[in-house]
Amino acid sequence: MTASSFVAFAARSKFVAPCAIAAIDAPITEKIKNRFMPTMKHRNGKSCDDFWSAATCRRFQRPDMPAQSHLRFQKASLREAVRVAHRATATVEPLQSAPSADLVRDLKIMPADRKQNLILFLPDQQRADTLACYGGVKVHAPNLNKLASESVIFERAYVTHPVCTPSRSSLMTGTWPHINGCTRNSVPLDQRFLVFPELMEDKDYRNAYLGKWHLGEDGPAGRGFQQWVSTDDHGDYTNFLLSKNITPDKSNERFSELAISNLPLELSRPRFLEKHACEFIEKHQRDPFILVVGFVEPHSPYHGPLNDEHPLNEVELDKTAILPESEDIPLRYRLMREWQQAEAILDRERLPTQLFFGITPDEYRSIKQRYLGLVTLVDQSIGAILACLERFGLCDDTIVVHTSDHGDSLGAHHLFGKETMFEEAARVPFLIRRPGETRSKTIQQPVSHIDFVPTLLDLLGQPNHPQCAGKSLLPVINEAAAPPDNVFLEWAPNRTKIKKGTRLARRRLIKRAVEESTRTVVSPDGWKLCLRDKDSNELFNLKDDPFETRNLYSDRQYASVISRLTGEIHRWQESARDKLRI
């Protein structure tokens, strides 16, 4: 089958080939012309050389394409080439035969009006500064860094609630935790609230959720997702390990997190999810699809097969992990810190692989080293999934999004985990790679995960849904939005663990502190105000004090700032139907 016959086949069947350019170093004009128009005649009898003017050819050139994209060429350009060729042709060679199977496989013939796919990577507990674009230049995450180099980067993206279940409830439904009821961990998401694939008017998509769900034991299957591959301790991953003759360490034929963290690389959860993701992509390469990959890592325990990936002497600690412990923080945070440090003393008597928390800078550094190894583990699987996407010619049909449900203190403020309003726990990476984009763009203004679902719907060409409390961020990306908005976060009691026999405060005050609720505003001009109903308040100037070392709430010279931001919180509460009195 000649090239011109293929053009005829493509034009008649409304099919095109997405990626057929082998290299980008030679002139693209000649490649397109030689590939598609060797024997065609123009309607007025002129040769294709005459018709294929320099102006026309320039429409398909991409001089801004980086070197790493030398194996890809924009599908839209190739579609346009076919369209122009078909319009310009009076007669073409008769179509003698359908394209060969090899040609179809190599060029991945797809419908010209193919709908956009969506892949969402959702690791658990990944800090923003584990990526180079957020300052983590020494972290080994080459695949995520490459993704960021082609993505819209939200520099200041905040979760709605800094702990797993509440945050994920917003990511999946576009609603506030105080509205959907998921205000603490392990609360199942009420069936009245639709998950974002259910919010789409277009029902033609094939959807899969792989990995951590954490919104109820029933999982996402039947809630807009036709497939769920579970990594829960009684699900598909457990069955996979049993099939590999791995002996469970728990009496109920299940595996503890510590046992899983000691498994070799090939049996790790990210590798398991990677395999299922690639199988899904291959199976549905001709269907529009939504694929969510919910990695458990880099969540604690801080241990995995790549513990030594980062040289210990190159691991940088947070500034507030080195400074003396501050007492000018909420009592609940101090109780968390005391309990974690008590656990660290016990950890020293256990195996090194069971280290959860630390006290000294050297212990902080060792834990962070292991945490970064888990980031690399996730990065490797993300790279493999993106390579699979490219192998099937789907890069130019697929939106790729990366974010996390919250961060991790990792010793900052002498704390670990999440559950605080500090930047390390509340701020997360947020990347969006759109088809056809090859350069990064950074959005500096603060944004919220409450806008996550409306943005996904907009990216897929779907209208926003009345259930959603937020709005699409596409106008922000396209620089067509109004002035930047405030970002709001919330916190509700979540069974804070405390050291037995603690003497940090009287029992009555301790009980109040662990039951406190918080409402926080982050303003575009760099202020963060945290108001609490049963604990101390905080005000930080993030521009001058990005590590949040100086609480300015008691400083009278900032009374006007506090008054303004308090009013913003109260107005938001009214609009968000938040009944907390604060």
Secondary structure as a PSIPRED ss2 file (coil, helix, strand):
# PSIPRED VFORMAT (PSIPRED V4.0)

   1 M C   1.000  0.000  0.000
   2 T C   1.000  0.000  0.000
   3 A H   0.000  1.000  0.000
   4 S H   0.000  1.000  0.000
   5 S H   0.000  1.000  0.000
   6 F H   0.000  1.000  0.000
   7 V H   0.000  1.000  0.000
   8 A H   0.000  1.000  0.000
   9 F H   0.000  1.000  0.000
  10 A H   0.000  1.000  0.000
  11 A H   0.000  1.000  0.000
  12 R H   0.000  1.000  0.000
  13 S H   0.000  1.000  0.000
  14 K C   1.000  0.000  0.000
  15 F E   0.000  0.000  1.000
  16 V E   0.000  0.000  1.000
  17 A C   1.000  0.000  0.000
  18 P C   1.000  0.000  0.000
  19 C C   1.000  0.000  0.000
  20 A C   1.000  0.000  0.000
  21 I C   1.000  0.000  0.000
  22 A C   1.000  0.000  0.000
  23 A C   1.000  0.000  0.000
  24 I C   1.000  0.000  0.000
  25 D C   1.000  0.000  0.000
  26 A C   1.000  0.000  0.000
  27 P C   1.000  0.000  0.000
  28 I H   0.000  1.000  0.000
  29 T H   0.000  1.000  0.000
  30 E H   0.000  1.000  0.000
  31 K H   0.000  1.000  0.000
  32 I H   0.000  1.000  0.000
  33 K H   0.000  1.000  0.000
  34 N H   0.000  1.000  0.000
  35 R H   0.000  1.000  0.000
  36 F H   0.000  1.000  0.000
  37 M C   1.000  0.000  0.000
  38 P C   1.000  0.000  0.000
  39 T C   1.000  0.000  0.000
  40 M C   1.000  0.000  0.000
  41 K E   0.000  0.000  1.000
  42 H E   0.000  0.000  1.000
  43 R C   1.000  0.000  0.000
  44 N C   1.000  0.000  0.000
  45 G C   1.000  0.000  0.000
  46 K C   1.000  0.000  0.000
  47 S E   0.000  0.000  1.000
  48 C H   0.000  1.000  0.000
  49 D H   0.000  1.000  0.000
  50 D H   0.000  1.000  0.000
  51 F H   0.000  1.000  0.000
  52 W C   1.000  0.000  0.000
  53 S C   1.000  0.000  0.000
  54 A H   0.000  1.000  0.000
  55 A H   0.000  1.000  0.000
  56 T H   0.000  1.000  0.000
  57 C H   0.000  1.000  0.000
  58 R H   0.000  1.000  0.000
  59 R C   1.000  0.000  0.000
  60 F C   1.000  0.000  0.000
  61 Q C   1.000  0.000  0.000
  62 R C   1.000  0.000  0.000
  63 P C   1.000  0.000  0.000
  64 D C   1.000  0.000  0.000
  65 M C   1.000  0.000  0.000
  66 P C   1.000  0.000  0.000
  67 A H   0.000  1.000  0.000
  68 Q H   0.000  1.000  0.000
  69 S H   0.000  1.000  0.000
  70 H C   1.000  0.000  0.000
  71 L C   1.000  0.000  0.000
  72 R C   1.000  0.000  0.000
  73 F C   1.000  0.000  0.000
  74 Q C   1.000  0.000  0.000
  75 K H   0.000  1.000  0.000
  76 A H   0.000  1.000  0.000
  77 S H   0.000  1.000  0.000
  78 L H   0.000  1.000  0.000
  79 R H   0.000  1.000  0.000
  80 E H   0.000  1.000  0.000
  81 A H   0.000  1.000  0.000
  82 V H   0.000  1.000  0.000
  83 R H   0.000  1.000  0.000
  84 V H   0.000  1.000  0.000
  85 A H   0.000  1.000  0.000
  86 H H   0.000  1.000  0.000
  87 R H   0.000  1.000  0.000
  88 A H   0.000  1.000  0.000
  89 T E   0.000  0.000  1.000
  90 A E   0.000  0.000  1.000
  91 T E   0.000  0.000  1.000
  92 V C   1.000  0.000  0.000
  93 E C   1.000  0.000  0.000
  94 P C   1.000  0.000  0.000
  95 L C   1.000  0.000  0.000
  96 Q C   1.000  0.000  0.000
  97 S C   1.000  0.000  0.000
  98 A C   1.000  0.000  0.000
  99 P C   1.000  0.000  0.000
 100 S C   1.000  0.000  0.000
 101 A H   0.000  1.000  0.000
 102 D H   0.000  1.000  0.000
 103 L H   0.000  1.000  0.000
 104 V H   0.000  1.000  0.000
 105 R H   0.000  1.000  0.000
 106 D H   0.000  1.000  0.000
 107 L H   0.000  1.000  0.000
 108 K C   1.000  0.000  0.000
 109 I C   1.000  0.000  0.000
 110 M E   0.000  0.000  1.000
 111 P E   0.000  0.000  1.000
 112 A C   1.000  0.000  0.000
 113 D C   1.000  0.000  0.000
 114 R C   1.000  0.000  0.000
 115 K C   1.000  0.000  0.000
 116 Q C   1.000  0.000  0.000
 117 N E   0.000  0.000  1.000
 118 L E   0.000  0.000  1.000
 119 I E   0.000  0.000  1.000
 120 L E   0.000  0.000  1.000
 121 F E   0.000  0.000  1.000
 122 L C   1.000  0.000  0.000
 123 P C   1.000  0.000  0.000
 124 D C   1.000  0.000  0.000
 125 Q C   1.000  0.000  0.000
 126 Q C   1.000  0.000  0.000
 127 R C   1.000  0.000  0.000
 128 A H   0.000  1.000  0.000
 129 D H   0.000  1.000  0.000
 130 T H   0.000  1.000  0.000
 131 L C   1.000  0.000  0.000
 132 A H   0.000  1.000  0.000
 133 C H   0.000  1.000  0.000
 134 Y H   0.000  1.000  0.000
 135 G C   1.000  0.000  0.000
 136 G C   1.000  0.000  0.000
 137 V C   1.000  0.000  0.000
 138 K C   1.000  0.000  0.000
 139 V C   1.000  0.000  0.000
 140 H C   1.000  0.000  0.000
 141 A C   1.000  0.000  0.000
 142 P H   0.000  1.000  0.000
 143 N H   0.000  1.000  0.000
 144 L H   0.000  1.000  0.000
 145 N H   0.000  1.000  0.000
 146 K H   0.000  1.000  0.000
 147 L H   0.000  1.000  0.000
 148 A H   0.000  1.000  0.000
 149 S H   0.000  1.000  0.000
 150 E C   1.000  0.000  0.000
 151 S C   1.000  0.000  0.000
 152 V E   0.000  0.000  1.000
 153 I E   0.000  0.000  1.000
 154 F E   0.000  0.000  1.000
 155 E E   0.000  0.000  1.000
 156 R E   0.000  0.000  1.000
 157 A E   0.000  0.000  1.000
 158 Y E   0.000  0.000  1.000
 159 V C   1.000  0.000  0.000
 160 T C   1.000  0.000  0.000
 161 H C   1.000  0.000  0.000
 162 P C   1.000  0.000  0.000
 163 V C   1.000  0.000  0.000
 164 C H   0.000  1.000  0.000
 165 T H   0.000  1.000  0.000
 166 P H   0.000  1.000  0.000
 167 S H   0.000  1.000  0.000
 168 R H   0.000  1.000  0.000
 169 S H   0.000  1.000  0.000
 170 S H   0.000  1.000  0.000
 171 L H   0.000  1.000  0.000
 172 M H   0.000  1.000  0.000
 173 T H   0.000  1.000  0.000
 174 G C   1.000  0.000  0.000
 175 T C   1.000  0.000  0.000
 176 W C   1.000  0.000  0.000
 177 P H   0.000  1.000  0.000
 178 H H   0.000  1.000  0.000
 179 I H   0.000  1.000  0.000
 180 N H   0.000  1.000  0.000
 181 G C   1.000  0.000  0.000
 182 C C   1.000  0.000  0.000
 183 T C   1.000  0.000  0.000
 184 R C   1.000  0.000  0.000
 185 N C   1.000  0.000  0.000
 186 S C   1.000  0.000  0.000
 187 V C   1.000  0.000  0.000
 188 P C   1.000  0.000  0.000
 189 L C   1.000  0.000  0.000
 190 D C   1.000  0.000  0.000
 191 Q C   1.000  0.000  0.000
 192 R C   1.000  0.000  0.000
 193 F C   1.000  0.000  0.000
 194 L C   1.000  0.000  0.000
 195 V C   1.000  0.000  0.000
 196 F H   0.000  1.000  0.000
 197 P H   0.000  1.000  0.000
 198 E H   0.000  1.000  0.000
 199 L H   0.000  1.000  0.000
 200 M C   1.000  0.000  0.000
 201 E C   1.000  0.000  0.000
 202 D C   1.000  0.000  0.000
 203 K C   1.000  0.000  0.000
 204 D C   1.000  0.000  0.000
 205 Y C   1.000  0.000  0.000
 206 R E   0.000  0.000  1.000
 207 N E   0.000  0.000  1.000
 208 A E   0.000  0.000  1.000
 209 Y E   0.000  0.000  1.000
 210 L E   0.000  0.000  1.000
 211 G E   0.000  0.000  1.000
 212 K C   1.000  0.000  0.000
 213 W C   1.000  0.000  0.000
 214 H C   1.000  0.000  0.000
 215 L C   1.000  0.000  0.000
 216 G C   1.000  0.000  0.000
 217 E C   1.000  0.000  0.000
 218 D C   1.000  0.000  0.000
 219 G C   1.000  0.000  0.000
 220 P C   1.000  0.000  0.000
 221 A E   0.000  0.000  1.000
 222 G C   1.000  0.000  0.000
 223 R C   1.000  0.000  0.000
 224 G C   1.000  0.000  0.000
 225 F E   0.000  0.000  1.000
 226 Q C   1.000  0.000  0.000
 227 Q E   0.000  0.000  1.000
 228 W E   0.000  0.000  1.000
 229 V E   0.000  0.000  1.000
 230 S C   1.000  0.000  0.000
 231 T C   1.000  0.000  0.000
 232 D C   1.000  0.000  0.000
 233 D C   1.000  0.000  0.000
 234 H C   1.000  0.000  0.000
 235 G C   1.000  0.000  0.000
 236 D H   0.000  1.000  0.000
 237 Y H   0.000  1.000  0.000
 238 T H   0.000  1.000  0.000
 239 N H   0.000  1.000  0.000
 240 F H   0.000  1.000  0.000
 241 L H   0.000  1.000  0.000
 242 L H   0.000  1.000  0.000
 243 S H   0.000  1.000  0.000
 244 K C   1.000  0.000  0.000
 245 N C   1.000  0.000  0.000
 246 I C   1.000  0.000  0.000
 247 T C   1.000  0.000  0.000
 248 P C   1.000  0.000  0.000
 249 D C   1.000  0.000  0.000
 250 K C   1.000  0.000  0.000
 251 S C   1.000  0.000  0.000
 252 N C   1.000  0.000  0.000
 253 E C   1.000  0.000  0.000
 254 R C   1.000  0.000  0.000
 255 F C   1.000  0.000  0.000
 256 S C   1.000  0.000  0.000
 257 E H   0.000  1.000  0.000
 258 L H   0.000  1.000  0.000
 259 A H   0.000  1.000  0.000
 260 I H   0.000  1.000  0.000
 261 S H   0.000  1.000  0.000
 262 N C   1.000  0.000  0.000
 263 L C   1.000  0.000  0.000
 264 P C   1.000  0.000  0.000
 265 L H   0.000  1.000  0.000
 266 E H   0.000  1.000  0.000
 267 L H   0.000  1.000  0.000
 268 S C   1.000  0.000  0.000
 269 R H   0.000  1.000  0.000
 270 P H   0.000  1.000  0.000
 271 R H   0.000  1.000  0.000
 272 F H   0.000  1.000  0.000
 273 L H   0.000  1.000  0.000
 274 E H   0.000  1.000  0.000
 275 K H   0.000  1.000  0.000
 276 H H   0.000  1.000  0.000
 277 A H   0.000  1.000  0.000
 278 C H   0.000  1.000  0.000
 279 E H   0.000  1.000  0.000
 280 F H   0.000  1.000  0.000
 281 I H   0.000  1.000  0.000
 282 E H   0.000  1.000  0.000
 283 K H   0.000  1.000  0.000
 284 H C   1.000  0.000  0.000
 285 Q C   1.000  0.000  0.000
 286 R C   1.000  0.000  0.000
 287 D C   1.000  0.000  0.000
 288 P C   1.000  0.000  0.000
 289 F E   0.000  0.000  1.000
 290 I E   0.000  0.000  1.000
 291 L E   0.000  0.000  1.000
 292 V E   0.000  0.000  1.000
 293 V E   0.000  0.000  1.000
 294 G E   0.000  0.000  1.000
 295 F C   1.000  0.000  0.000
 296 V C   1.000  0.000  0.000
 297 E C   1.000  0.000  0.000
 298 P C   1.000  0.000  0.000
 299 H C   1.000  0.000  0.000
 300 S C   1.000  0.000  0.000
 301 P C   1.000  0.000  0.000
 302 Y C   1.000  0.000  0.000
 303 H C   1.000  0.000  0.000
 304 G C   1.000  0.000  0.000
 305 P C   1.000  0.000  0.000
 306 L C   1.000  0.000  0.000
 307 N C   1.000  0.000  0.000
 308 D C   1.000  0.000  0.000
 309 E C   1.000  0.000  0.000
 310 H C   1.000  0.000  0.000
 311 P C   1.000  0.000  0.000
 312 L H   0.000  1.000  0.000
 313 N H   0.000  1.000  0.000
 314 E H   0.000  1.000  0.000
 315 V C   1.000  0.000  0.000
 316 E C   1.000  0.000  0.000
 317 L C   1.000  0.000  0.000
 318 D C   1.000  0.000  0.000
 319 K H   0.000  1.000  0.000
 320 T H   0.000  1.000  0.000
 321 A H   0.000  1.000  0.000
 322 I H   0.000  1.000  0.000
 323 L C   1.000  0.000  0.000
 324 P C   1.000  0.000  0.000
 325 E C   1.000  0.000  0.000
 326 S C   1.000  0.000  0.000
 327 E C   1.000  0.000  0.000
 328 D C   1.000  0.000  0.000
 329 I C   1.000  0.000  0.000
 330 P C   1.000  0.000  0.000
 331 L H   0.000  1.000  0.000
 332 R H   0.000  1.000  0.000
 333 Y H   0.000  1.000  0.000
 334 R H   0.000  1.000  0.000
 335 L H   0.000  1.000  0.000
 336 M H   0.000  1.000  0.000
 337 R H   0.000  1.000  0.000
 338 E H   0.000  1.000  0.000
 339 W H   0.000  1.000  0.000
 340 Q H   0.000  1.000  0.000
 341 Q H   0.000  1.000  0.000
 342 A H   0.000  1.000  0.000
 343 E H   0.000  1.000  0.000
 344 A H   0.000  1.000  0.000
 345 I H   0.000  1.000  0.000
 346 L H   0.000  1.000  0.000
 347 D H   0.000  1.000  0.000
 348 R C   1.000  0.000  0.000
 349 E C   1.000  0.000  0.000
 350 R C   1.000  0.000  0.000
 351 L C   1.000  0.000  0.000
 352 P H   0.000  1.000  0.000
 353 T H   0.000  1.000  0.000
 354 Q H   0.000  1.000  0.000
 355 L C   1.000  0.000  0.000
 356 F C   1.000  0.000  0.000
 357 F C   1.000  0.000  0.000
 358 G C   1.000  0.000  0.000
 359 I C   1.000  0.000  0.000
 360 T C   1.000  0.000  0.000
 361 P H   0.000  1.000  0.000
 362 D H   0.000  1.000  0.000
 363 E H   0.000  1.000  0.000
 364 Y H   0.000  1.000  0.000
 365 R H   0.000  1.000  0.000
 366 S H   0.000  1.000  0.000
 367 I H   0.000  1.000  0.000
 368 K H   0.000  1.000  0.000
 369 Q H   0.000  1.000  0.000
 370 R H   0.000  1.000  0.000
 371 Y H   0.000  1.000  0.000
 372 L H   0.000  1.000  0.000
 373 G H   0.000  1.000  0.000
 374 L H   0.000  1.000  0.000
 375 V H   0.000  1.000  0.000
 376 T H   0.000  1.000  0.000
 377 L H   0.000  1.000  0.000
 378 V H   0.000  1.000  0.000
 379 D H   0.000  1.000  0.000
 380 Q H   0.000  1.000  0.000
 381 S H   0.000  1.000  0.000
 382 I H   0.000  1.000  0.000
 383 G H   0.000  1.000  0.000
 384 A H   0.000  1.000  0.000
 385 I H   0.000  1.000  0.000
 386 L H   0.000  1.000  0.000
 387 A H   0.000  1.000  0.000
 388 C H   0.000  1.000  0.000
 389 L H   0.000  1.000  0.000
 390 E H   0.000  1.000  0.000
 391 R H   0.000  1.000  0.000
 392 F C   1.000  0.000  0.000
 393 G C   1.000  0.000  0.000
 394 L C   1.000  0.000  0.000
 395 C H   0.000  1.000  0.000
 396 D H   0.000  1.000  0.000
 397 D H   0.000  1.000  0.000
 398 T E   0.000  0.000  1.000
 399 I E   0.000  0.000  1.000
 400 V E   0.000  0.000  1.000
 401 V E   0.000  0.000  1.000
 402 H E   0.000  0.000  1.000
 403 T E   0.000  0.000  1.000
 404 S C   1.000  0.000  0.000
 405 D C   1.000  0.000  0.000
 406 H C   1.000  0.000  0.000
 407 G C   1.000  0.000  0.000
 408 D C   1.000  0.000  0.000
 409 S C   1.000  0.000  0.000
 410 L C   1.000  0.000  0.000
 411 G C   1.000  0.000  0.000
 412 A H   0.000  1.000  0.000
 413 H H   0.000  1.000  0.000
 414 H H   0.000  1.000  0.000
 415 L C   1.000  0.000  0.000
 416 F C   1.000  0.000  0.000
 417 G C   1.000  0.000  0.000
 418 K C   1.000  0.000  0.000
 419 E C   1.000  0.000  0.000
 420 T C   1.000  0.000  0.000
 421 M C   1.000  0.000  0.000
 422 F C   1.000  0.000  0.000
 423 E H   0.000  1.000  0.000
 424 E H   0.000  1.000  0.000
 425 A H   0.000  1.000  0.000
 426 A H   0.000  1.000  0.000
 427 R E   0.000  0.000  1.000
 428 V E   0.000  0.000  1.000
 429 P C   1.000  0.000  0.000
 430 F E   0.000  0.000  1.000
 431 L E   0.000  0.000  1.000
 432 I E   0.000  0.000  1.000
 433 R E   0.000  0.000  1.000
 434 R C   1.000  0.000  0.000
 435 P C   1.000  0.000  0.000
 436 G C   1.000  0.000  0.000
 437 E C   1.000  0.000  0.000
 438 T C   1.000  0.000  0.000
 439 R C   1.000  0.000  0.000
 440 S C   1.000  0.000  0.000
 441 K E   0.000  0.000  1.000
 442 T E   0.000  0.000  1.000
 443 I E   0.000  0.000  1.000
 444 Q E   0.000  0.000  1.000
 445 Q E   0.000  0.000  1.000
 446 P E   0.000  0.000  1.000
 447 V E   0.000  0.000  1.000
 448 S E   0.000  0.000  1.000
 449 H H   0.000  1.000  0.000
 450 I H   0.000  1.000  0.000
 451 D H   0.000  1.000  0.000
 452 F H   0.000  1.000  0.000
 453 V H   0.000  1.000  0.000
 454 P H   0.000  1.000  0.000
 455 T H   0.000  1.000  0.000
 456 L H   0.000  1.000  0.000
 457 L H   0.000  1.000  0.000
 458 D H   0.000  1.000  0.000
 459 L H   0.000  1.000  0.000
 460 L C   1.000  0.000  0.000
 461 G C   1.000  0.000  0.000
 462 Q C   1.000  0.000  0.000
 463 P C   1.000  0.000  0.000
 464 N C   1.000  0.000  0.000
 465 H C   1.000  0.000  0.000
 466 P C   1.000  0.000  0.000
 467 Q C   1.000  0.000  0.000
 468 C C   1.000  0.000  0.000
 469 A C   1.000  0.000  0.000
 470 G C   1.000  0.000  0.000
 471 K C   1.000  0.000  0.000
 472 S C   1.000  0.000  0.000
 473 L C   1.000  0.000  0.000
 474 L H   0.000  1.000  0.000
 475 P H   0.000  1.000  0.000
 476 V H   0.000  1.000  0.000
 477 I H   0.000  1.000  0.000
 478 N C   1.000  0.000  0.000
 479 E C   1.000  0.000  0.000
 480 A C   1.000  0.000  0.000
 481 A C   1.000  0.000  0.000
 482 A C   1.000  0.000  0.000
 483 P C   1.000  0.000  0.000
 484 P C   1.000  0.000  0.000
 485 D C   1.000  0.000  0.000
 486 N C   1.000  0.000  0.000
 487 V E   0.000  0.000  1.000
 488 F E   0.000  0.000  1.000
 489 L E   0.000  0.000  1.000
 490 E E   0.000  0.000  1.000
 491 W E   0.000  0.000  1.000
 492 A C   1.000  0.000  0.000
 493 P C   1.000  0.000  0.000
 494 N C   1.000  0.000  0.000
 495 R C   1.000  0.000  0.000
 496 T C   1.000  0.000  0.000
 497 K C   1.000  0.000  0.000
 498 I C   1.000  0.000  0.000
 499 K C   1.000  0.000  0.000
 500 K C   1.000  0.000  0.000
 501 G C   1.000  0.000  0.000
 502 T C   1.000  0.000  0.000
 503 R C   1.000  0.000  0.000
 504 L C   1.000  0.000  0.000
 505 A C   1.000  0.000  0.000
 506 R C   1.000  0.000  0.000
 507 R H   0.000  1.000  0.000
 508 R H   0.000  1.000  0.000
 509 L H   0.000  1.000  0.000
 510 I H   0.000  1.000  0.000
 511 K H   0.000  1.000  0.000
 512 R H   0.000  1.000  0.000
 513 A H   0.000  1.000  0.000
 514 V H   0.000  1.000  0.000
 515 E C   1.000  0.000  0.000
 516 E C   1.000  0.000  0.000
 517 S C   1.000  0.000  0.000
 518 T E   0.000  0.000  1.000
 519 R E   0.000  0.000  1.000
 520 T E   0.000  0.000  1.000
 521 V E   0.000  0.000  1.000
 522 V E   0.000  0.000  1.000
 523 S C   1.000  0.000  0.000
 524 P C   1.000  0.000  0.000
 525 D C   1.000  0.000  0.000
 526 G C   1.000  0.000  0.000
 527 W E   0.000  0.000  1.000
 528 K E   0.000  0.000  1.000
 529 L E   0.000  0.000  1.000
 530 C E   0.000  0.000  1.000
 531 L E   0.000  0.000  1.000
 532 R E   0.000  0.000  1.000
 533 D C   1.000  0.000  0.000
 534 K C   1.000  0.000  0.000
 535 D C   1.000  0.000  0.000
 536 S C   1.000  0.000  0.000
 537 N C   1.000  0.000  0.000
 538 E E   0.000  0.000  1.000
 539 L E   0.000  0.000  1.000
 540 F E   0.000  0.000  1.000
 541 N E   0.000  0.000  1.000
 542 L C   1.000  0.000  0.000
 543 K C   1.000  0.000  0.000
 544 D C   1.000  0.000  0.000
 545 D C   1.000  0.000  0.000
 546 P C   1.000  0.000  0.000
 547 F C   1.000  0.000  0.000
 548 E C   1.000  0.000  0.000
 549 T C   1.000  0.000  0.000
 550 R C   1.000  0.000  0.000
 551 N C   1.000  0.000  0.000
 552 L C   1.000  0.000  0.000
 553 Y C   1.000  0.000  0.000
 554 S C   1.000  0.000  0.000
 555 D C   1.000  0.000  0.000
 556 R H   0.000  1.000  0.000
 557 Q H   0.000  1.000  0.000
 558 Y H   0.000  1.000  0.000
 559 A H   0.000  1.000  0.000
 560 S H   0.000  1.000  0.000
 561 V H   0.000  1.000  0.000
 562 I H   0.000  1.000  0.000
 563 S H   0.000  1.000  0.000
 564 R H   0.000  1.000  0.000
 565 L H   0.000  1.000  0.000
 566 T H   0.000  1.000  0.000
 567 G H   0.000  1.000  0.000
 568 E H   0.000  1.000  0.000
 569 I H   0.000  1.000  0.000
 570 H H   0.000  1.000  0.000
 571 R H   0.000  1.000  0.000
 572 W H   0.000  1.000  0.000
 573 Q H   0.000  1.000  0.000
 574 E H   0.000  1.000  0.000
 575 S H   0.000  1.000  0.000
 576 A C   1.000  0.000  0.000
 577 R C   1.000  0.000  0.000
 578 D C   1.000  0.000  0.000
 579 K C   1.000  0.000  0.000
 580 L C   1.000  0.000  0.000
 581 R C   1.000  0.000  0.000
 582 I C   1.000  0.000  0.000
